[in-house]
């Protein structure tokens, strides 16, 4: 069917078919170009919506990743701080242990040096004892010997030094007396007297001394050193001094020396 065109060039409205409702408006025809433009706009809107949605999703994902990264960095920072604190404490303990080790090492070296010195002195003492044993061999078992005796005059007194030794493996010590007997002259006569220690001020001087019970007490196991002063009676000129070592009333050993005046 051909459309009628009005004088203005617009398409004429076709007459309504018979029996149609005269109140219904006619539906204008949409040109193909307009429809195509509408489709394009719809497609552009859809594409724009997709782009915006994709961008929003990307931003949300990026935001979540940044939050997770921040949380991880905070955890790592806390862990690093704790690790540094533990490392500092470990270094402090190591320094303390090194200081203690240095002190112990110094103490050990000092003890080793002292031990070596003591061993050297002990070896020297043993060598000296062995040397003197060869020069002055001890007597039979149980005997007491006078290993050294030195007496010199010092003013009104005599100064003595004695070394006694005992060759015995017995557990009981030797108990006895050490007695000094002097021979000399008094008023031109030969005199023999038992010397005593100088009397302290206020003490009484015994006139008659029993030679069997007077002397200096001894009590030792292997050896004993002794030294002191002996009083010289007024007017007495000593010439020799005899040291007697008594056990009870029996003389175990004796030695006599000449008296030498001090210079």
C-alpha positions, 0 to 999 in steps of 0.5 A: 500500500502506498502512503499518501504524502501531504502537501507539506511533505509529511506522511499522511495519516492513514485512515483507520480501518472500519470498526476501529475506536475513533478515540485511539491516537495513531502510533507514529512510526520511528525512523530506523536512524533514531532506533539505531541511535537509541541502541547506541546510547543504551550500549554506551550506557551499559559499557559505561556502567560496566566500566564504572563497576569494574573501576569500583571493584578494582578500587575496593580490591585495592583498598582491601589489599592496602588494609591487609598490607598495612596490617602485615606491616604493623605485625612485622613492625611489632615482631621486629621490635620484639626481636630487637629487644630479645637480641639486646637482652641476648647481647647483654647476657653474652657481655655478662658471661664474657665478663664472668669468664674473664674474671674466672680466667684471671683467677685460674691463671692466678691460682695456676701461678701460685700453684707453680710457685708453691710447687717450686718452693716445695721442690726446693725445700725437698732438695734442701732436706735431701741435701741436709739428710745426706750431710747429717743422716738421721739416727735410728728409728725413734732417735732425736737429733740436734740438727743445728745449734747456735749460741752467742752472747748479747750483753748480759744474756745468751741468744740461742737458736736450735733445730731438733729433728726426730726420726720416727713414724709414731703418731705420739709426739716426743715430750721432754725437756731442753736443758742448757748447761754452761761451763765457765768461771766465777771468781777464778773458779770453774763453775757448771750451772744450768741456765734459765730464761731471763726473769721478768721484773717482779719474779723471784729467782730460784737459788737452787735449781734441780738439773734433772727437772729444770729446762724448756719443755718440748712437744713435737712430732718430726721437727721443732725450731726454737730460739730465745734468751738465756740469762747469765748470772752475775760474775759468771763468764761462760765458755761452753754451752751444752744442750741436753735433750731429756726424755724423763730423766734420760738424756737422749742427745746432747751437743756442746758449742763454744760461746761467741760474743756478738760484735 
